[in-house]
Amino acid sequence: MLPLLNIPLITTEGSDFGGVLFTVATYVLVALGLNIVVGYAGLLDLGYVGFYAVGAYTVGVLTSEHAKLSWVVVVPVAIAVAMLSGVILGAPTLRVRGDYLAIVTLGFGEIVRLTLVNSQWLGGAQGISDIPKPPSIELFDVPSLDWSSGAPVVDLSTTSTFLKFGITDFVPYYWLALAIIGLVLLFDVLVKGSRVGRAWEATREDEDAAELMGVPTFRFKLLAFALGAAIGGLSGALFATKSGFINPQSFELLLSILFIAAVVVGGAGNRWGVIVGAIVVSYFPERFRDFADFRVLVFGLALMLLAIFRPQGLLPPRRTVRAKRADARQAVLEEGEASA
């Protein structure tokens, strides 16, 4: 409803509001995928942008001059290719843990970017252009509210056609991304509450103990990596579709840092927390463009403050809150016993 309401307090001056909303939705989708890897399975992935790039370039290659396949056909292919990339990366590397895994995944992201730069059949440094749009379904026109008079007035002169994908109106892409987020959230809820989710939790808390209890930790870690990669590839496919043009500079290390910041700031392991984190990371630099050039510094300071005052994130998972309360009660009991 945000494009319809067009509230001045939240609209972005100097940037198309529909385009900003689509960017926020893309970050939310990325954060949900990365949360499976980092929050649920406890695997630190610093090269998630690599899967994002794989999805984007799969759509770019298969829908542009090379193959000219239908967008509806190519998006599932992009998801499958990204998932396969996750399996190929995870199979030899998930046997290492902690900082070693983080370094390997960081290298993966840079390897993907450098491969794109040096592969002429992928467009090289110039990238791929003229990526076609999804098939449009022109259902009805959606007006927006005009607040210039101080009161909301329905503005019929500037409308957005629902699900008409063009090059100037980005609101339909936002609706498409929102629908996909709903499906991913449903999938997330089902998986988290299943045997797979419980296995991820056991692996995250104590991998050695989980193995002793008979949990095939490597298999479940690889599954988390593959599912996270698939959602990352889907996000990249949406980005390429809306942009119509991609190049290696669109997938630099900074983007990986922003992705992981969204999960950490929001609260790793809490799906609603990472959504809040993604909104903070993607929306506020656009809302306050005067500070956009300093966002790396701002995020660094924000992470430092969070590490000091709220290390669990803005919305930590319930298990973290329960553990903190239990520790507080235990500390009170120990203090009472000591004073007695």
Summary of the structure (lengths in Angstrom):
residues: 340
radius of gyration: 21.7
end to end distance: 59.5
largest distance: 79.9
contacts: 1153
relative contact order: 0.18
helix: 70%
strand: 5%
